[in-house]
Amino acid sequence: MVRPLPPADFNTLTLVTLVVFASLLSLVSSMCAGIALAQIEPDADLDDLMGGFEDDFEPFEAEEPVDQTPTWLAGLPFGEWIYENADLSGSIGAGAVYSYRNHKVPHGDEIGQTTSYNNITRLDVDGFLQLDVRLPYDWKSRAEVVGWYDFIYRIKGRDQFGGEVIDVYEWQVDTGEVYLTGPLHKKIDLTIGRKIVNWGRSDTFRVVDVINPLDNKEPGLVDIEDLRRPKAMLKLDATSGAWSAQFLVIPENRYDRNPPCGSDYFPDKTDPAIGCVSIQRHGRSDFSGTPGLAGKIDGRFSGWDFSLYGGYVDETSRVIDFSGGRLRAEANRFGLLGTGGNWTRGAWLVKAELAWLKEIQIFRFKRGVPLPAGNDEDRIDSMLGVEYYGRDNLTIVIEVVNRHLLNTPKGPSSTLLTSKSRFESSIRISRPFFREQINLTALAVGFGERLQNGGIVRLLGDYELTDAWKAEAGIIFYIGGPEPGLGVWDKNDRLYGEIKYSF
């Protein structure tokens, strides 16, 4: 048995963290000072600034280096071909999260014990690699690997956390997109492998975007575009003028990565004497069952476009079922018919999505039954959004979503665990500064038609130190509400930051 390292004195941990962030602040300040000095006296005489140079000075023009295959690679089999057709890129970063509101949750494994989430709750390094290879006949392949390691569990002591928390948060190595794609015909392309397919027009919500699962282990901290997990599929794309079509065959069952029992984001924060309920899962991914099917048709015209969607796929979130004396998380297949469109005029863009979801799993308490049971219900989801693009690249996006259950039974025979009609709304404001080196974004998400069910506010800024280096920092506030999930996150407010090197 591997013995965990003893927990570090938090004063030492805090001091080390402050030194790191102070060094980063000093670096940023020095660079800003250099930029400021370069802009002093913009009206000064150019001849004075160039004093000491002869008038007949002729600049040296260096010859462009010849792009040659490195010697070590040229000596390998197919080395020349690899150098000309393979591109390797990626990034490595380090990040930290500071939870400034102390709170405790039931331990994931030990009944009667709690886990304290306060001060520094994440101190990780993460990496990403992407290999693109150009193949004959206009085919190409892509392979991605992502991973991270969080040192905070070794620093604070791994025994302070439940086993599921360690499994999800301490470290992961996983594949990203891995696929082969190319033309079957001049107007038909085939893609085989793990792929991300974005069907949605919304920046914050999902209505017709139902194909890929999400990484939700830290809800609200990252936008949807960075949360999608690829799924194995066969994808056909066809184009003809302003029209295009897409057809998907999806053999893989892959699900959202959600906060586990014992996490500070786990929604069931019950009495420690009771503990939290651990739900048996059927693996992280599998290829059992009938493949899912989905497709869409797009029409793109001057100033507007629209899409039609259809599918018979699994929900990206597992549904809960009570069988054999235990709770189980299983797959649930549903049908989708939807449409969406954009309309632009000047600096304005109006977008809309509408989806009919058939046999979505909804939880309800039935009379005489102590545990909630899942029922298949039909639902109409709709989204209306407006985007404004102003001066200096100012962007304002407002979106409103309604999710309305159909044909729900009336009377006291059963009680839904969710509202029959739910509203979700968001506003996002972003603008770059200092020649687009600094980007600031404010996002507010509210739940309920009067925002009575809580919300999330996130403020984020990123600074491009160089072409390769980028730093970002932000703060997120969780506004509690009466519903399970968001209502118990009101003490999860946190500061976060990251510095990343891309190559």
N, C-alpha and C positions, 0 to 999 in steps of 0.2 A: 504494500500500500504506500502510495506517495504521500508523505506528510506535507501539509500546506505550510508555507512560510508564515512565521509569526506576524500578526498585524503590526503595521508600522505606526509609530506615534504620529497622530494627525498633525501636531504642530510642525513636525519635520516635513510631512507631506505638503502642508500648506506653504511652508517656506520654500520648498523646491519649486512648487507650482508658481509662486509669486516671482521667483527669480527667472523662470522660463518666460513668463508673460512680460516681465520688465525688460528682459533682453529683446523680445520681439518688439515691444513698444519703442525701445531705444533705436532699433534698426529702422522702423517705420519713420520715426522722427528725423533720423539722420537723412533718409531719402527725401523726405518732404523739405528739409532745410536745403538740400542740394538743388531741388527743383526751384525753391524760392530764390536762391542765389543766382541761378541761371536766368531769372527773370528781372533782376535788378537793373534799373536805368535802361528801360527799353528804348529810350530816345537818344542814347549816347551815340557819338560819332563812330561809325564803323572803323574809320582809319585809326582812331585812338585805341579801340579794342584790339585791333590787329597790329599794334605797334611792335616793332622788332622784326617784322617780316619784310623782305625785300619786295619791291614792286614787280620785279621780273621773276618772282618765284613761280615755278611750274610744278603743279602737284604731280606726285608720282602715281601713275596708273598701274595698279597691280593686275596681273593676269589672273583670270578666274581659274581656280584649281580644277584640274581634270578629275572628273568623277570616276574613280577606279575602285574595283573590288578589293577590300582589304586582303592582305597576303594570307592571313590565317583562314579566311573564308574561301579564297580562291583555291586553296589546296584541298578543300573538301569536295566530295562528289556533288555535282550540280551546284557548286558554290557560286558560279557566275549567274546562273539562273535564279538562285535564291536571292542574291543581292539586287537583282533587277526587278523581281516580282513580289517580294515579301516586304511588308512594312510592319514594324513592331512599335507600338506606342503604349503609354500607360501613365500611371501616377502613383505617388506614395505620399501619405499624409499623416499628420498627428493631430489629435483633437482631445478636448476635455469638456466635461459638463460639470457645472457647479449648481447643486440643488440647495438653495438658500432657505428653504422652508422644511424644517425637520419633521418627518412623519414616519410612522412605523406601520408595517403590514404583517399579516400572519406569515410565518416561515413556510416555505413551500413543502417541507417534509415533516417537520417536527410540530405536533400539536402542542399548543401552550407557549411556543416560542415566537418571537417576532424578529423581523429584519428592519434595521433602521436605515432609512435613505435620507442622508443629509450631507452637507459639504460636498466634496468631490465624489461624484458617482460614476464618472466615466473618464478614463485616461488611456486612450487607445492609439494604435497605429493601424493604418489600413492601406491596402495596395490594390492596384488594378492593372491588368495586362491585356492588350488586344493585339492579335496577330491577323493581318489581312494578307491574303495571297491571291494574286491574279493568275488565273488558269487559262488554258487555251480555249478558243471559241467563245470569248467574252464571259466565261464563267469565273466565279471567284468564291473564296471561302473566308469565313471569319470565325475566330475562336477567342473567347474572353475568359479570364479567371479573376475572381474577386475574393478578397479575404480581409480579416481584421483580427487583432488580438488586443484585449482590454486588460491592462495591468492592474486595474483597481481591485479585482477579485483576489489576486495574490497579495496585494498590499493590505487590504482589510481582512483577509482570511476567507478562504473558500467555504469554510464550514459555517460562515454567517449567512449563507444563501442556500436556497433550495437547489436540488439537482437539476430541475428543469430550467431554472434561471441560469445556472452555469452553462448548460447545454446551448441555450439560445444566445446569451450575451457575451460569454467570455471569449470565444474565438469561433470563427467559421472560415472555411475555404470552400468555395462553390464555383460552378461554372456560370458565366453570363450567357450571352448569345453564342451559340455554336451552330453554324449552318453552312450549307452549300447552296449557291444560287446562280442561275444563269438562264439564257433564253432557250425555249423549246421552238420558238417561232419568232419572227421579227416583232410580233405584237403580243407574245405570251411568254411569261417568265415563270420558272419553277423555283421554289425554295423548300429545302428539306433540312430540318434540324430544330434546335431550340431558338425561338424567335419572340420578340416583343411586337405586338400589334396594337397600335393606338387608334381606337375608333372614336374617341371622344373629342369634343370641341371645348369642353370645360377645362380650366386650369386647376380646379379644386375638387370638383365632384364627379361622380361616375353615374352616368345614365345608360348610354349605349356602350360604354367602354367596359365590357364584361369578359374579355378573353383572358387576360393575364392576371394572376394573383398579385398581391402587394406585400411588401415588407413593412408591417405595421408594428414592429417591436418598440418604436418610440413615436406614438401617434402625434401628428401635427408638427413634427420637427423638420420634415422634408416634404417637398412638393410631390405630387403624384408622378410626374414625369421621371423622377429619380427613384421611385419605389417599385415599379413594375418588375416582376420576376418572369424571366422567359419561360416558355412552354414549348414542348416538342410538338411539331406540327408539319403538315405538308400544305404549302401555300401556292396557289396559282393566281397570277395577276395578268389580266388582259386589258389592253388599251385600244381605243379606236377614236381618234379625234378628241372631242370634248368628253368622251365617255370612258369609264374604266370599271372593271369588275374584279372582285377578289373572292376566292373560295378557299375555305380552310377545312382540313381534316385534322382533328386534334386527338391523338391517342393517349396523351399523358394526363393523368389526374394530379394536379399540383395546386397547393392551397396557400392562402395567406399565412404569413409568419406573424402570429399574434403574441401579445405579452402572455407569458406562462404564469401558472400558479406560483405566488411568491414574489412576482415582480411588482414594482411600485405602480405599474400601469394595469395590473390585473384588476378587473372591475369588481370582483367579489371581495371587498375588504371587510371581512366578518370578524367576529370576536376571536382573538388568538386561541381561546380555549376550544373553539370549534375548528379553527383552521380554514383553509380555502379548499375548494373542491378541485381535485385533479381529474381531468377528463382523459380517458384512454384514447389514443390516437392510432390511426391505421397507417403509420409510416408517413414520411414527408413527401413521397412521390411514388406513383405506381402507374402501370400501363394495363391494369385489369379493366374489364368491362368494355362496352361498346364505345368506339371513338366518338367524340363530339363533332358536330358539323356546324359551320357558320359561313356566312357570305354577305357581301355588300355590293351595291352598285352606286357609283359616283357620277355626277354630272357637273362639270365646271364651265362656267360661262363668265362673260365680262361683268364684273361687279357682284356676282352671286354664284352660289353653288348649293347643291343638296345631295343627300345620300339616303339610301334605303338599306336597312339592315335586317338580317334574319339569322336565327341560330337555335340550336338545341344542344346546350353545353352544361357542364357542371358549375355550380356556384363556386366562386373562388374561396369562400368561407365554408368550412365544414359545418354541418348542422348537427344538433344534439339529439340523441335518441337514448331512451332508457330501455335496456333489454338485458336479460341475463343477470339482473340484480346490480347493474352498474351503468353509469353514464358512458356513452360512446359518442365519438365524433365521426360522422360518416359523410359521404358525398350525397349531393342532391342535384338532380338534373332538372333544368327548367327550359321553357321555350321563350324566345325573344322575337318580337316584331317591332321595328323602330324606324325612325327617320330623324334627320338633322339637316341643318342648313346654315349658311352664312350670307349676310348681305352687307356690302360696304358702300359708304357714301362719304367722300372727303376723309375727314379724320375719324369717322365713326364706323364701327363694325357692330352689327347686331347678329347674334347667334342663338340658335334654339335646338333642343333635342327633345324627342318624345319616344317613349318605349312602353310597350305592353309586355309585362313579364308574367308568364303563366307558370303556376305551381312553384312559387317562391316559398321557402320554409319560414313560417311565422310561429313563435312560441305563444302558448296560452295555457292558463290554468283551467282545468275542467272540474266541474262539481264532483266532489268525492275523491279526487285524485290529488295526492300531496305534492307531486312533482310536476313541473311544466312539461307539456308534450308538444311536439312539433306538428303543425298542420300546414298543408299546401294551400296557398292562397294566390289569387291573381292580383297584380298591382300595376298601376299606371304611374310611371315616373316621367316628369317633365322638367325642363330647364330652359330658362330665358336669361340671356346675358347681353351686356353692352360693354364695348371696349372703346376707349377714347385715346387717341395718340396725339399729344400736344407738342408744344415747342420743347426744344432741348431733350427730345426723346422721353418726355414724360408720358407714362402709361397709367391709365386708370381702368380697372376691370370690375364690374359689378355683376354678380350672378345670383339667381334665385332658383331653388329646386323644390318641387313638391313630390312627395311619394304617397300615393293614395291607394289603400287596399280596397278591393272590390268584393262584393258578396259576402261580407263578414256577417256571422250570425248575430242576431240581436237578443237581448234578454240576459238573465243572470246565469244561464247554463254554462258559460265560459267567460273567461276574462283574458283579454289580450295583454301581453307584456310590452306592447308598443302601441303608439297612437295609430288610429285608423288613417289619419292624414297628418303627415309630418312636413314641416318646412325647414329648409336649410338655406342660408344666404351668406354671401361673402363679398368683401371689397378688398381689392389689391391695388396699391399705389407704388410705383417704382420709378426711379429716375437716376441717371448717371451724373457724376460730377467730375471735375478736374480732367477734362478730355477723356471721359469714360473710363478712367482708371478706378474710380470708386462708384459702386452701385449700391443704392439704398432701396430697401423694399419693406413695406408695411402691409401686413395681411391680417384681416379680422374675419372670423367665421362665427356665425351665430346660429343657434338651433331654436326652432319655434317661430310661429308667425309674429310674435312680439318679442322674440329673443329671450323668452322666459326660461328656456331649457339650457341655458349656459352657452359657452363659446370658447374660442381660442383667439388670442392676439399674439402675433409674432412680428418682431422687428429684427431685420437682418441687414448687415452691411458687409460687402466684400471689396477687397482692395487688390488690384493686380500690381504686385511689387515689381515684377518683370514679366517677360513673355512666358517664363516657365514657373514662376513662383506666384502664389495667390494666398491671401489670408482672408478669413471671414470670421465674424463674431455676431452674436445675436442674443436675444432674450425672448422667452416665450411665457405667456401667462395663460393659465387654465381657469376659466370662470365656471364655477360649479353650477349644476342644475339638478332637478329632481330625478332625472332618468338614470338608470344604471349605466356605468361606463364613464361618461363625461362628468357626471355628478360627483364621482369620488376622486377626480383628478385635480381638485381645486388646490391641493397642496403640492402639486408637481411642478410649480413654476421653476424655471432654471435659466442659467446663463450658459452659453456654449460658444466654443471657438475652435478653429482649425487652421492649420497652415499646410499647404499642399504644393508639391513639386510635380509638374507634368513634363513628359518627354515624348 
